[in-house]
């Protein structure tokens, strides 16, 4: 996992909104795109960034692509934050 890619992906509000939507379960690319006032290509770009950061999974079913959260990467980030906070408190 690359923290740099993860933080870059999380820096954008659209990508954070996509992650919020996926916390309720997997969604198709089309359903995700319908939630935004932007082109399908722009949403695909955001999904690609999230996928490269390993924050989401991609699953192909017939003619559809579904996306879901990769919670293991999110857990690693949270562990890092907690460790950072605990280190500061122990000084």
C-alpha positions in Angstrom: 0.0 0.0 0.0 1.2 3.5 -0.8 0.2 6.2 1.7 1.0 8.8 -1.0 -1.6 7.3 -3.4 -4.1 6.8 -0.7 -3.9 10.4 0.6 -3.9 11.8 -2.9 -7.1 9.8 -3.6 -8.7 11.0 -0.3 -7.8 14.6 -1.0 -10.6 15.1 -3.5 -14.1 15.6 -2.2 -15.7 13.7 -5.2 -13.6 10.6 -4.3 -14.5 10.9 -0.6 -18.2 11.1 -1.6 -17.8 7.9 -3.7 -16.3 6.1 -0.7 -19.2 7.3 1.4 -21.6 5.9 -1.2 -19.8 2.6 -1.2 -20.0 2.1 2.5 -23.5 0.9 2.0 -22.4 -1.8 -0.4 -21.2 -2.3 -4.0 -22.5 -0.1 -6.8 -22.2 -0.2 -10.5 -20.2 2.5 -12.3 -23.4 3.8 -13.9 -25.2 4.1 -10.5 -22.2 6.0 -9.1 -22.1 8.3 -12.1 -25.8 9.1 -11.8 -25.1 10.7 -8.4 -22.9 13.4 -9.8 -23.3 16.2 -12.3 -20.3 15.3 -14.4 -19.5 13.2 -17.4 -19.1 9.4 -17.1 -15.5 9.8 -18.2 -14.8 12.1 -15.2 -16.4 9.7 -12.8 -14.4 6.8 -14.4 -11.2 8.9 -13.8 -12.1 9.2 -10.1 -12.8 5.5 -9.8 -9.5 4.8 -11.4 -7.6 6.9 -8.9 -9.4 5.2 -6.0 -8.7 1.8 -7.5 -4.9 2.6 -8.0 -4.8 3.6 -4.3 -6.4 0.2 -3.5 -9.3 2.0 -1.7 -11.9 0.2 -3.8 -12.2 -3.2 -5.6 -13.5 -3.7 -9.1 -15.7 -6.7 -10.0 -17.0 -7.4 -13.5 -20.4 -9.1 -13.8 -21.7 -9.6 -17.3 -21.8 -6.2 -18.9 -21.4 -4.2 -15.6 -18.5 -3.2 -13.4 -19.2 -3.0 -9.7 -17.1 -1.2 -7.1 -16.8 -1.9 -3.4 -14.7 -0.6 -0.6 -11.4 -2.2 0.3 -11.6 -1.8 4.0 -8.2 -3.4 4.7 -6.4 -0.4 3.2 -8.7 2.0 5.2 -7.9 0.0 8.4 -4.1 0.3 7.7 -4.5 4.1 7.4 -6.5 4.3 10.6 -3.9 2.2 12.5 -1.2 4.6 11.2 -3.2 7.6 12.5 -3.8 6.0 15.9 -0.1 5.1 16.2 0.9 8.7 15.2 -1.5 10.1 17.8 -0.3 7.7 20.6 3.3 8.6 19.8 2.6 12.3 20.3 0.7 11.7 23.5 3.5 9.6 25.0 6.1 12.4 24.6 
